[in-house]
């Protein structure tokens, strides 16, 4: 009889030989072409093999990579996040293949959930705005990036997450690399005497700048805060969680980012808002406040009174920045006004569909007011408007803004309902941490536009997926309990 192990050994030997050749070819190619990236080809091949063998391991690996990913520029206009973006694209293809080849394995209830429906509507409008864009090429690239973020972090998450321990596993996979990356930044920053001007140097290579760094730390603090409830006090796991929490809070403290401080304070208040079912009133109050500020600023051109003066400068100490911000004399605040005014003027021209996703930078200079221009207004880094809601209005029109705001509001309202429907404290803690983190992201979006970055956008969609999954778990368990109760009643009768 033929030995079945012989065939396996031959296959293993062949695979090893092929892989060894790939390793050698990649090294020689990298030396000949002077291209370091080619050295990573063997790892890429292994990743493809692992994806084909068990894509769920690659999905979990992706979350471990998010905190330590780095931006790589192919040219001045083309960049990617490594290794996360190739992983996201690959997992998107895997999920689409799952939908095409095994549609019966896809949870239809997840797709029909109101949050999923509104999110799909959000993307459909982005795609439409891209078709009628002022620059279709830029908008299509934006839409593709949005597409694979939504597919991977929202829909694939809904497919992979099966029980509470899957969510816990992902939290640990994020927390440990994030704590190590933060420790690296703190140690580097220490050698620079924790200087305010030096913080951006310390964040390299894992974070673009101190704002990007502070954002991921702030939005993950609520997660780690509630992780400590999973373990007995003073157990090894509990002590590790406390250590990670301390590192993250220290990182936030020395990130010198005003938005992070304000967002964390808001999250502390939001905890009680959710506990006492006050989300709708909080959202109403915040909306009235923002609309009131806008009306006040545009009435009789009141905003002109806040134009920069000779005292508007870039400060070198964080304390000076805080003081200057309160007096509206900080150059970064004035530059935001400069772009916000341009954005409002742009939106009045293209009300319905906007200029197309990703196109603010390409057209805003013609709508600025010279009175608000500062010495940093050249914008060589091609950064955006620094307000995601206003950017959505400019690039996707009023309909796009209403859909996105509707999505954000509905997620918080539905999340509050899900929290109070949870029957276990562990699940309640997970939902609460999701809501607080989403509120932190929403707060950051008022003065930044970071949804398109892997450090923030990935969590924005993933947290929504977790809320949907837990909502479906709760309903399934409630239904099972109801059926069981009815069966017991019938037997008794």
N, C-alpha and C positions, 0 to 999 in steps of 0.2 A: 504493500500500500504506500501511496505517496505520502511523504511527510509534510503536513501543512505548515509546520514551522519553517521549512526550507524556503517556501515561497515568501513568507513574511521576512525572513532574513535577507533574501535577494532584493526585495522591495526596499527594505531599510538601507541596505548597502547602496542601492541605486540613488535613493533620495539623499543620502549622506554625500555621495560623490558629486551629485549635481549641485548640492548646496556649497560644497567645498570649492567647486569651480566658480560659483557665483561670488564667493568671498574673494578669491584670488583676482577675478576679473574686475571687481569693484575697486580693489586696492590699486591694481595697475592702472585702471582708467583714471582714478583720482590723481595719481602721480603724473600720468601723461598729460591730462587735461587741466591739471592744477585746479580741480574742483573738489573741495572737501566733502560736499554733500553726497558724492558718489560712494563714499565709505559707508554711508547709512543704508545702501541698497540691500545688503543681507538682512538687516533688521526689518526692512520693509517687506521682504519676501516672507520672512517668518510671520510677520503680522498678517499678511494675506492668508497664509496657511492656517493660522490660528482662527482667523475670521471665518474661513470655510469650515473648519472643524467645530468651533463653538464660538459663535459671534457674541454670546453673552459675556464671556470673559473679556473680550475686547471692549464691550460696552462699559463694564466696570473699570477696566484699565483707563478708559478715557477720563473718568472723573478724577483719577489719581494724577492725571497729566495736567488738568486745567490749572491748578495753582502754580505749576512750575513750567508752563508753556512760555515760549519766547517768540517775539516777532522777528520774522526773517524777511528782508527786502530783496526781491529779485531785481527790482529797478526802483526809481524814484516814485513810480506810480503803481507798482505791483508788489504787494506784500502778503504774507500769510502768517498764521500762528502755528508754530511747530512744537510738539507733534499733533496738536489737537485738531487743526482743520482737516488734514488728510484723514484722520480717524473719523471725524464727523461726516465727511463726504462718503467714505467707505461704508459706514454704518447706515447712512441714508440709502445707499444702493442695496444693502442687505435687507433693510426693512421693505423697500419697494419690491424686491424679489419675493419676500415673504407674502406680501399682499397679492402678488400676481400668481405665485405658485401654490400657496396654501391659504387662500382667503378665509377658509373655515376656521383657521386658528386665530384670526384677528378678532378682537373683542368689539363687536358692533356697538355695544352699550357705551364704550369709551368714546367712539366716534360721534355718537348721538348726544353725548352730554352737552349741556348748554355752553360750558366753557370751551369745549372743543369746537362747537359750531361757531361761536363768536370769533375764536382764533382763526378758523378757516376763512371766515368772512373777512377778517383783517388781512390775511395773506392774499385773498382773491382781489381785494381792492388795491393792494400794493402791486400785484401783477398788472391790473388794469391801468393804474397810474404810470407804470413803467412803459406800457405800450404807447400811451399818449404823451410821453415825457419829452422835455426839451432836448434831452440827450439820452436816446434810447440805450446806447451802449453802456453808459454808467449805471442806468437804472436796472438793466437786465442783470448786471453783475451783483448789484445790491439785492435784487429779488432772489437770485440763486443762493446767495449766502443766507438770506432769511429763510429760504425753503429748507435747506439742510439743517439749520438750527432747529426749526420747528419740528421737522420729521424726527431728528435724532433725540432731542431733549424732551420733546413732548410726546409724540406718538410712539416712538420706540420705547420710551420709559413706561408708557401705559401697557405695552406688550410684555415687557420684561418683569416689572414689579409684580410679585405675586403675594407677598406677605410682609409683615412689619420688618422682619429681619433683613429683607433686601434693602429697605430704606436705611436701616441702621448701618448696613455694610457700606453703602455709598457715603454716608456721613463720615465714617471712619476713613474711607479711602480719600476723602477730601481733606479731613482735619489734619492728618499726620503730615502729608506733603506741604500743606499750607503753613503749619506750625514750623516746619523745618525751613521753608523759604523765608518766613517772617524772622526766624532766629538769625538767618544769614543776613538779612537786611539790617536788623538791629545791631548785629556785631560789626558790620561794615560801617554803619552810621556812627557807632561808638568811636571808631578810629577817626571819624571826621568831627568829633566833639559834638555830635548830635546837632550840627548846624542846620538851620532852616534852608539855606541855599544849597546845601550838600545832599539833601534827602533824595533828590532825583538820581544822583550818582549812585547812591546806596541801593536803590531799587533794581538796578540792572543786574542780570538780564531777564528776570522773571516778570517784571512789571514795567509797563511803558513809562509811568511817572508816578508821583506820590498820590495823585487822585485815583488812578487806576488801582494802586496798591491799597489805599485806604478803603476803597469801595468794597473790594472782595473781603477784606477783614471785617468791616462793619456789618455786611450782610450775612456773614457766617457766625458772628458773635452770638446771636439768638439761638442758633443751632447748637453750638457748644454749651451754651448756658443750660439748655434743656437736656442735653446729653448726660449731664451729671446725675439726673434723676433715674437713669437706667441702672445704676449700680449702687451697692451698699456704700454708705459713707466710710471713707478711709480704706476702701478696697483698692487694689492696684489699678484697676480700670478707672475708678473714681479719681484717684490721685493723678492719673495720666490726663483725664479730661480737665481737671483743675489746672494742671500745668499748661495745657494747650490754651485754655481760656486766658490764663495770665499772659502768655506770650502774645496772643492776638490783641488783648487790651493794651499791652505795652506798645505793640506795633501801631495801633490806632493813635495812641497818645503822641508818639513821635513821628507820625506821618504828616503832622501839621496841616490837616485838611479840615476846613471849617464845616464842609458838608457832612463829613463823617460824624463829627461831634453832635451837630444838630439832629442828624438822622437817628443816632442812637438814643438821644433824649426823647425824640418823637416816638421811638419804638417802645420805650418804657411807659409812656402815657398810653400808647395804643394797646398795650397788654390789658389795661383795665377797660378800655373802650370795647374790646372784644368780649371780655368776661361779662360785662354788663349789657351786652347787646346794643351798643350805641354807635355801631359803624355807620349806619345810614345818616344819623345826625351829624357825626363827625365829617362825613363826606359832604354833606349839605353845607355845613359851616365853612369847610375849607374852600368849597366852590364859590360861595358867596363872598368870602374874603378875597380870593384871587380876582374875581370879576370886579369887586369894589375897588381894588388897587388899580386894576387896568383902567377903569372908568375915570378914576381920580387922575391918573397920569396923562390921559389923552384929553381930558377936559381943558379947554383953553390952552392946549399945548403945554400943560404943566411940566411935562418931562424935560422941557428945555432948561428948566431951572437947575436940573441935575447934571448939566454938561460938565465935562472935566475942566479943571483949571490948572494953574501952574503948580498947585500942591498935589495934583494927581500923579503919583510916581509909583514905581515898583519898589517895595520895601524889602529890606534884607533880613529883618527879624520878624518872627511870627507875631509877637505882641504888637508891633507897629502895624502889621496888616490888619489885625483885629480892630485896633483903634481907627485905622484909616477906613475900614469897611463901614463902621458905624457912622463915620462922617462922609461917606461916599467919596473918598479921596484915594481909594486903592485902584491901581491901574487895571488889574484883572477884572474888577467889578465894572469899571467904565468900559472896558472892551466888550464885556457881555452886553451892556446897554447898546453899544455901537452896533453889534450884530442883531440884537433883538429888534431894534428900530428898523433895521434893514429887513428883517424877517416879516415884521408887521406890514411894512410897505409892499413887500413882495406878495404877501398873501392876499392883499386887496386887489391885485391884478389877476391872479389865477385862483379864484375862490373855490371852485369845485374840485379840480383834479391836481392843482399845484404844478410845480415845475418838474416833477418826477423824482422818485426816490434817489437819494445820493447826490442831488444836484444843487444843494444850497450854496456850496462853496463856489461853484462855477458861475453863479449869476448874482451873488449878493452885493458885490462891490458897486454895482450901478444903482443901488437903492440905499446906500449909506448916507448919513448926514455928516458933512465935514466938521461940524461943530462938536461932534462926539469922537472924532478921530484922535488916537493917541500914538505914541511912538512905537507901539507894538501891533499896530493895525495892519501891517504888511502881511501878516499871517503866512510866513513861509512854510510852516508845518501843515498847512491846508486843513486846519481843524474846523469843526463845525460851529453851529450856532450856540451851543452850550445851554440848550433847553430843549429836551426831546419832544415835548408837547408842541412847542412852537415850530420845531423842525418838521414835525409830522404835518402841521398845518401848511407850512410852506411847500413841502415836497409831495404831499398826498391830498391837499385840499381840505376843506371843512368836513367832507364826508369821512376822509381818512382819520381826521382828528377825533370826530365823534365816535367812530368805531373803536379806536384805541382807548379813548377815555372810558367808553362803555365797557370794554373788556376789563380794564383795570379796576373800575368800580364794581363790576359784577363779581369778579374774582374775590374781592374783599368781602362783599356782602354774602356770597355763597360760602366763602371760607368760614365766616362767623357761624353760619347755620351748620356747616359740617362739624365745626368744633363742638357745638353744643349737642350734636347727635352722637358723638363718639361715646362708647360705653367703657373704654379703658383709659386710664390716666396716661399710659404710654402713647396711645394714639392721639389723645388730646394735646399732649406736649409736642408731638410731631406737627400737628396742624397749627398750633399756636406759633411755633418757631417758623413755619412756612409763611404765615401771615405777617409776622413781624419783619421777616427778611424781605418780603415783597413790599412792605411799607417803606423800608429803608431804600430799596431800589427806586420806588416811586418818588421818594424825597430827593434822591440824587438826580433824578431826571429833570427836576426843576431848574438845576443850574449846570447840568451836564447832558451829553448824549452818548450813553455807553451801552445801549442794548446790543449794538453790533459787535461788541468785544466779547471774547470767550470768557473773560473774568466776571462778566455781569450777565450778558445775554443768555449764557448756558443755564444759569440758575433761575433766571426769570421764567423760562419755559419749563424747566424741570420742576420747579416748585408748583406751578400750575398743574402739571401732570400728577404730582403726588396728591394734590387736593382732589382731583378727579378720581384717582384710584381709591383713595380712602373713602370718598363719598360712595362709590360703587360697592366697596366692601361693607360699609355700614348698611346700605340698603339690602344687600344680599343676606347679611346676617339677621337683619330685622325681619325680612321675609321668611327666612328659614325658621326663626323663632315663632313667627305667627302661624306658619304651617304646622309646626310641632304642637303649639298650644291648641289649635283647632282639632288636630288628630287625637290629642289626649282627651279633649272635651267629648269628642264623638265616642271614644272608647268607654268613657265613664257613663255616658248616657245610654 
